[in-house]
């Protein structure tokens, strides 16, 4: 069982609210908040007491030192924000991240009339204004004497992290030609493209772009889809379940939709098992609680088959006062809520009690032990007669990856795009930094012996060659895959 209080989000700067910036000593705000970030990580993250990660505290100290050296260059919110983003990105951990606070000022955006995105290792023009100096499909070679791959790594990857992942580059490559005032990068001035094989040099004319227009343009570069959670039966009999989020908060829109959907799946299990194929659509799913995917797996394959799978050999929780409070508050909120499974109730009770007792004894880590290891009696139901596919995109992370691991182990077939990846540090707490300008997410536990390695993505059996936003074309393609014959 795994809990995640916050889905693993791609916290791009375009999510920053648009309020006027108040007068502020931005350098002082950065120094104070960077120190608070460092201390929160030191107090609540398992890394500083993880014998298998002896350099973690050095990375934390180095991140703070870099942020403090940048403080003198910070004149506004952009400098403050990007200094903290670089600090978080250096951990290469999607669960350790920074997001802007609700009262943060605006980051106004500019662009040169086009945006590029990744096609494999190439960066090509994916969207453009009518007067852009390069056509669609033009291949970026570099800007201002810097090659394209290095430019993207330094101007985007250094502030987002995990740039070695193809999924990360695909998801965020469109940010390269978006200028939000980051003072720690040089905005490109002259760039070289290949247009139908012919080199073309262009001078960039940067201009403002409205947030709504920019969001649409960025959507063209990453082709991410996120449809509402729901179920439907296609004309050919395919049972299609859209599972675009796994938020574990009972008050969330995800939870309110997933509870009834799973109840309906359970009641309709016989018809599901007889369907020509089942599609579990994870597009847009960044994580949440793995309890949802475990409930779906139990319906389709039986709890007995789940229990027969190998799993992580253990989980160590950081037994800090802050984590005790975070977990206790979550237990009070979720335990008796509609849709909370018996397994989740046992898990959260055991976890809170164990972490609390370890903290009281002064122990830095607590090893989770399944409070009810007894096996489910009887034989499992017959598995679905047709193939079960699950669709992933480049944003699939955290509990979405847990779902993919579980369903794959039970025989489901991954299609779509390569996933994102996560480290062995999981289950986050959120804390507001002293200025109120930003919030930090900090993992509370570390996996031991997980089969999927740290920052290891999952690759589809059948990569989808088209635009994942076109659900109709995607469904037709899935019906032609070899497992259907």
C-alpha angles and dihedrals in degrees: 000000000000134000128201118186093193128033113239100258132192095238099202119175092244087077091069112116121246109242128134114266114249120220107275144157094247095183091055091047090053093048093049096044095043090054090048090049091051093049093047091053091046092050102041111021118091091222098084091056097035109113089198091060103047095163096054096100090048089056090049092050092046092051091053092047092053092048091051093049089053094051095090089059093053113105101154146007093288093061092045093048098045092046089057092043090055089049091054094040092057090071090061088217121129091204093059104067149133128236128183117258123244091256097047116127125247128282103210113211133220130186137181095238096274142056129210129212137186123273100180105306094337124091111216136177106268102171134015146172118245092257097046114138093231132048129237112284096025109149118232114228098176148296133245092355094309119116117243097248093051091045092055093044094052100037099039112008096054090060098039104039134214091064089157088074115092089212091056093051091047092049098046105023090101090070093072095090096039115101116200097163100271101172093200096068133055113240109235115254106177124023136185122220137179110231111189087335095309119113116240127184118206134184110224119234106199119208138169121273125193118243094245093049092047092050090054092048092049089049087061091056098051101028091213118170128197115178124181117276110263149113133250141164116233124220092261092053097261112152106221122192118188107209103174097157141020101196108165096203106111090217093055124106089239094057094045090054099038097052096061092038092056092044088054092048090052092050092046097044096124093054091045092054091053096050118117088238141348123219121200104195112206097170110140093013111136096171140267123161122359089210090086095057091044090055091050091049092051090054096048102037107013131254090261092064091049091053090051093059121097114247141180111307092230150335125230119203123202103243099215129145090244093053092048089056094044093051093043092051090049092050091052090050101044110025100086097025120122112270096025106134125226088245091056091049092052091045098050093045092050093045096050092046093047097046091045093051092047091050091050089053091050094245115149096212135033122203113221115229120190105254092208112032095164115127124243108256126236134028121307118249119262110279120247112292095225130049119285114218128189121198120217133184134192092275096059106122144139111005089009087061090046088056091049092049092050099044092043090053089053093052105270118143122234117224134169123042136349109273130238117252141227136207123240089267111096148158109056138217121205125222132180113232117235096261092053089229095111145015127220127214114210126185117236104194141041127213120232119207098357110171093224108067130231112292091357114147127210118242121214120244086221114029111209111236097198140063109297090211091072101083094177094055090044092054092049090050093050090053089059096053117120096249088068094063 
